[in-house]
């Protein structure tokens, strides 16, 4: 019995063992004309295995490239396309540049910095003070959603100071954020009454 662990690795596993054996057989043919005919036959088989790709531009070109890849670039046949070089396929791809986001206080979400920036654009006054308070309460709710059941307002205020690069400083002010218990009670009440009391009110009919 022949085990896969004893076989050579498949270069393009999608084509299976039999196609790779065809390529190996093609490599063993000494007569060039016969080798060309065999290569064309293998291309036809490869194309039949991928009928959904026939409408893809340069479909035949891709098949020929894959044929040379499976032969480890050792196949010497007359290709209708330029024979690819090994270096073309083993060159490491260019590194993608990903936008860097702050890893600090990730539980507040990636949009918080943008929200802080918008608040800082406002002129000093009642509107800005109200937005800062809304922002702090939003941070507290986010913190409670992902961390623990209780958080001190001072912690939120310190985080807001840090995230705003010191431009929003509530540390010396008497600021009272939404109480933890009130936030939870409201959330529980809303979840209980969703489809509950509202549904009963809807179905209620006054009896005379």
N, C-alpha and C positions, 0 to 999 in steps of 0.2 A: 504494500500500500504506500502511495506517495503522499506525503504531508506537505502542506503549504510552507511550513517552516523550513523544509528541505529544498524548496524551489527558490529560484532567483526572484528578486523583488520586481513587481510590475512598475514600469516607468510611468505609464499613464493607466492607472487601474480601471478607469471607466471603460476601456476597450476590452478588458478581460484577458485571460490567459491565452485563449486561442489566437487572437489577433497578434499578440506578442510572439507566439510560436510561428505564425506566418512570416513575421518580419525576420525572425531568426533564420527561417528557411530561405528567405530571399537573400539574406547575407551570404548564405552558403553556396548559392548558385554562381558558378564560374563564368558561364556564357552571358555576356552583357545583354544581348538581345532578349534572352529568356528572362534575365533578371529584370529588365524594363517591363516586360509583359506581366511578370508576377507583381511588381510594384503597382502597376495600374490596377490589377485585380484587387490588391489589398486596399487601394484607395476607394474602389467601388464598395467593398465590404464596409469600410469605415463610414462612408457616406450613408449606406443603408442603415447603419446603427444610429445615425443622427439625422433622421429625416426632418425633424423640426428645425434644423439649422440651415436647411437648403436656401432659405431666403436671406440668410445673413451675407452681407457683402464679403467678397473674397473667401467664400466658403471653401472652395477647392484649394485655395492657397493655404488656408489653415490646416486642411487635411494633410497636405504635403509636408508642412512644417512638423506636424505631429508624427508623421511617418519617420522623418529624419531623427526626431527626438527619441522615438522608441528604438531606433537602431543605434542609439548612442552616437549619432552623427558619423557612422561608419559606412552607411549605405552609399554605394557608387552607382547612381542611375541617372538617366536623362530627365530632369525635372523641368516642367514648363515654367517654373519660377526660380528665382535666385535661391541657391542652396544656402540655408541659414548657417551661421557660425555658432559654435557652442557658447561663445562669450555673450551672444545676443540674449540667451535665455538664463544664464547663470549670474548675470549682473544683478546685484542687489537693488531693489527699487529705491527711489528717492524717499527720504523720510518726510512724512506728512507733518505739517505744522498745525498743531491743535491749539485752539485758543486757551490760554492759561486762565484758570479761575482760582480764586482764593480757596484754599483748603481750610481756612479758619471759619469756624461757626457754620459749617455746611448745612446744619439742620435748619437754618433760616431760609434756605433756598437760594438759587442763583440770581433771582431777580431783586433781592434786597438791596444790593449795591446800586442798582439803577434807580430804585425807589428813593434811596437816600440822596442820590445825585439830583433827582427832580425836586425834592424838598429843599435842598440847599440853594436851588435857583430862585426860590421865592424870597421876596423882600421881608425883612423883619416886621413882625406884626402879629395880629390875632390869627390870621389865616395860617401863617407858618407855624405858630405855636400849636394850633389845633392839629395840623398835619403831623407834626413831630409826635404829639401824643397818640395819634392814630397809628403811627409807625411803631412806636414803642409797644402799644397793645398788640399789634400784629406780631411783633417779635416774640412777645410773651406767649401768645397762643401757639406759634410755631415751635417754640421751645418745649412747651408742655406736650405737644403732639408727638415729639420724637425722643424726649429725654426722660423726665421724671414727673411725678404727680405734683410737686411743689417747687416753685422757684421764687427767690427773693427779688423784689423790684430793683434792688441795687445791682444785682447781677445783669439784668436786662439793660439798665442804664449804662453800666460799664461797657457792655458789648456794643451798645449804640455809639458810645463815645469812641471806642476803638475802631469800629467799622466806618465811622465818618471822619476818621483821621483827626479827631479832636474838635471837629467843627460843630458838632451837636453835643453840648455839655449840659446835662441835667443833674450832675452829681451834687451840686450845692442847692438844688431847688427841691421844694416839697412837692414831689410828684407822686400821685397815687394811681397806679395802673389797675386795670380790671382785676378784681380779686380772683384767686384761683378757684375758690369754691363757687363764686358766681358764674365763672366761665363754664365750669363743669355742670352746674345745675341747669344752666340755659341749654347746654348741649344735650343733656339727658332729657330735659323737658321737651325739646324740639323733636328728639327721636321717638319719644313715647307718643307724642301727639300727632306725628306724621301719619296720616291715614287713620288716626284714632278719633279724638274729639271732633275733628273736622268732618270725618266721615259720618259720625253720629249726628252732628248738626245738619248735615246735608240730608240725611234720611229721616230727620225728625219731622213729624207732622203734628200740628196742634189739634188736640181733640176737644170738641165742644161737648 
